[in-house]
Amino acid sequence: MAREVRRLPKAHLHLHFTGSMRPSTLLELADKHGVHLPEALTSGEPPKLRATDERGWFRFQRLYDIARSCLRTPEDIQRLVREAAEEDAADGSGWLEIQVDPTSYAPRLGGLIPTMEIVLDAVDSASRETGVGMAVVIAANRMKHPLDARTLARLAVRYADRGVVGFGLSNDERRGLARDFDRAFAIARDGGLLAAPHGGELAGPSSVRDCLDDLHAGRIGHGVRAAEDPRLLRRLADKGVTCEVCPASNVALGVYDKAEDVPLRTLYEAGVPMALGADDPLLFGSRLAAQYDIARDAHAFTDAELAELARQSVRASRAPEEVRDRLLAGIAEWEAEPADAAAGGSTG
């Protein structure tokens, strides 16, 4: 009997803010604020998406933007963060780094600084209530001007002592050049933050190299397309750069046709560290533990290999040392338990 992956302690390093929302919460907030939702967000099933062309990406972004427009008050933010932590706790996550672009929420929350205060207060409260350690990665939007990214980098550094641990770059990686954002990432790195840009999902291996060469990335959001370049795989493995791999979203966005095509085995056997992530559960329909189920069911990862994936996620995190030690000890206990004893229950 296979061990229950929800009992496996792990860290969650790739979860977007609005995308973490429960579908039921979206419906309630839309009703509260009088927002009309398209059928794709009300059907009870994940929307049909394919973002490998401009039209498909626009549809994905439009649905995300509509969902984001339902977050209008501090109470909405607090609810979203608390529920994201509750979902992670149920999936065995002991540490969550949630990614947010505060410029998207600032117009309704009084500006960038009030927005960050609201988000970080919500993170503190949710962590206390659920027992899940939490931190924030502030992400710039590569569809906007690089000067906007510099503003966000300075904001991120300002809040480094309040739980901001990293600086990212999101949205369609096929647009713009990574090097245009090099100054923003330099500001973040000089302020002690992790550089964690997206690359290597919608675009190929070259986008991963750009993240390494131009932005000096310590982690890569996605990175799966590195599997197409053996030299790049060796580079990632030698440098210990973790790829935040999100199998369900890779399939949902049409990067791969089915879960078996996601190159988890290729990256794992090349020695590239991975941290499995859920990306946007609201739109992709599955959360963190389901990504470990994909590794087991579609790629025949053994329990020992799943435990190693969990260890890799913890090691790649910015969790405090005592949290890392606790999670690593829990992983060892999970792996040492007889399979039948570790197959039931949940972490709550």
Salt bridges, closest charged atoms under 4 A:
GLU4 OE2 - ARG6 NH1 3.23
GLU28 OE1 - ARG79 NH2 2.75
GLU54 OE1 - ARG175 NH1 3.61
ASP65 OD1 - ARG68 NH2 2.36
ASP76 OD1 - LYS32 NZ 2.71
ASP76 OD2 - HIS33 NE2 2.70
GLU83 OE2 - ARG22 NH1 3.58
GLU83 OE2 - ARG79 NE 2.88
GLU86 OE1 - ARG22 NH2 2.98
GLU86 OE2 - ARG82 NE 3.69
GLU87 OE2 - ARG22 NE 2.75
GLU87 OE1 - ARG287 NE 3.67
ASP88 OD1 - HIS12 ND1 3.09
ASP91 OD1 - ARG6 NE 3.63
GLU97 OE1 - ARG219 NH2 2.89
GLU117 OE1 - ARG162 NH1 3.10
ASP121 OD1 - ARG162 NH2 3.10
ASP172 OD1 - ARG174 NE 2.80
GLU201 OE1 - HIS222 NE2 3.24
ASP213 OD1 - ARG235 NH2 2.52
GLU228 OE2 - ARG225 NE 2.42
ASP229 OD2 - ARG209 NH1 2.56
GLU244 OE1 - HIS14 ND1 2.69
GLU244 OE2 - ARG219 NE 2.67
ASP257 OD1 - ARG50 NH2 3.84
ASP261 OD1 - LYS258 NZ 3.28
GLU269 OE2 - ARG265 NH1 3.76
ASP279 OD1 - HIS14 NE2 3.22
ASP279 OD1 - HIS16 NE2 3.29
ASP279 OD2 - HIS222 NE2 3.56
ASP293 OD2 - ARG6 NH1 3.63
ASP303 OD2 - ARG3 NH1 2.97
ASP303 OD1 - ARG296 NH2 2.66
GLU305 OE1 - ARG265 NH2 2.67
GLU308 OE1 - ARG311 NE 3.01
GLU308 OE2 - ARG315 NH1 3.23
GLU335 OE1 - ARG311 NH1 3.22
GLU337 OE1 - ARG7 NH2 3.55
